[in-house]
Amino acid sequence: MSVTFKSVAKRNPQNFDETPKFYALAVASGNADIDRLSELVADGSTVRQNDVYAVIIGLVNAIQGELKNGRKVTLGKLGTFSLGVTSEGVEEEEKLSANQIKKARINYRPGAEIKDMLKTLRFKKLRKAESPEGTTTLPPLNE
């Protein structure tokens, strides 16, 4: 399998007079949602798909609860989830308060195996006549 990419022309934001250069942009070839993932996990184990689905939903709820309590969530091979914030700067440390926090986000750091997977990816350039991003669907497991 290969990861599909297309070329995108981009201008230099520091010099709009320069000729645009072409850069690679990864193109998704479909979407693997929670139903697909639970089907894949169930197919590779003795657990039924609805049980896997329930565990995934429970895991998401547990991760949210732990993050709300200010904890990092480390899931071994999958990686680590933690909170990050964006805030306004203030002149003096004593003046910094929760009021300066403008946005919270989820930080994700992949585990070693996922990082290693990135090193082995193969790529294929999308031809202009091929389907656009997201129109391909994944086949059922039993075909």
N, C-alpha and C positions, 0 to 999 in steps of 0.2 A: 504494500500500500504506500501511497505517496500523499503528501500534503500538497494541495493545489494552491498556487499563488497566481496573482495577476500583476501586471505592471501599472504603476500610477505615476503620472508626472507631477512633480512638486517643485515649486519655486523656492529659492533661497529667501527666507523671511528677512534677512539682513541686506539683501540686494535683489530687488524685484526686476532689475534690468538684466540679470544673468539669465541665460537659457535654462529652462527647467530641466531637471534630471529625473530619470526614471528609477523608481524604487519598487521593491517587491512588497506585496500586501497579501497576507494569507487569506484564503477564501474558504469558508466553511462549506462542507459538502453534505450538510444535513445537521440534524439536531438529535442528541441523545438525551431524552428527558428522564424523569424519575421512573416512568413506566418501563422504558427501554433498559435502564440500569438494573431495575429490580428483576426484569426478565433475564438479563445476562447473568446476574449473580445466581438466580434460582436455577438456571440451566447448568451452571457449573457446580452445583451443590445438591444436597438432599433436602434443602429448605424450599417450601412453596413460595411462589412469587408474591402472594399477598402478605406473607410473613416478612419477607425481605422488605417489601414496601413499607410496612408498619415500622420496622426497625430503622429504615432510612428517615422516615418522618420523625421518629423519636430522637434520632441522632441530631437532626437539624434543630429540634426544640431544645435539646440539651446544650448544644453549641451556643444557641442564642442566649440561653439562661446564664451560661458561664461567662460569655462576653459581657453581658449586662452587669455582671458582678465584678468586672474588671480583670478577669483571669485570661491568660493565654490558653488556647486549646491546642494541644499537640496530639496528632493522630498518627503517630509512627510514620509509616511509609507515605501516607497521604500528604503530610506536612503540618504546618502550624498556622493557626488563625489568631490574630490579635487585633486590638483596636488601635486606631491612629486618629489624631485630631488635627484640624486646621484652625489656627487662631490669629487674631490681630496681635501685633507687637505693641508693647508698652515700654515707656522709658525706664521705669523702675520696677524691680521684681515685686515689691509690695503691692503694686497696683494691678498685677496680673490676677484675674479671677475667672471663674467659670463664664462670666459674661463675655469674655473675649473669644471664647470657643465658638466658631462659626459652623463647623461641620465635623461630623465623625465619619470614619470609614473603616472598612475591614481590610486589614493587611493579611496577605497570604504568602507564606514561604513554602514552596514545595519541598517534599522529602527528597532524600538522595536518589531513590529509584526513579522518581519522576524527573528530576534534573538530568539524570543519566539518559533517560528516554529521549530528551531533547537533542542529545548528541548524536543519536542514531537515526534521526528523521531523514526521509528522502523527500525531495520536492519535484513537482511537475508543474510547468507553466500552463495556465489556462489559455486555451485558444479562444479567439474572439467569438467564434461560432458556438462555443459550449454554453451550457446553462449558467445563468447568473447565480450568485451566492444564495445558499439556503433553499434551492428548489429541489434538491435531491433528497429522497427519503431513505432511511436505512431498511434493508430487507428484514422480514421476520426471521427469527432464529431457526424455525423448523423447515426452511426451504432449502 
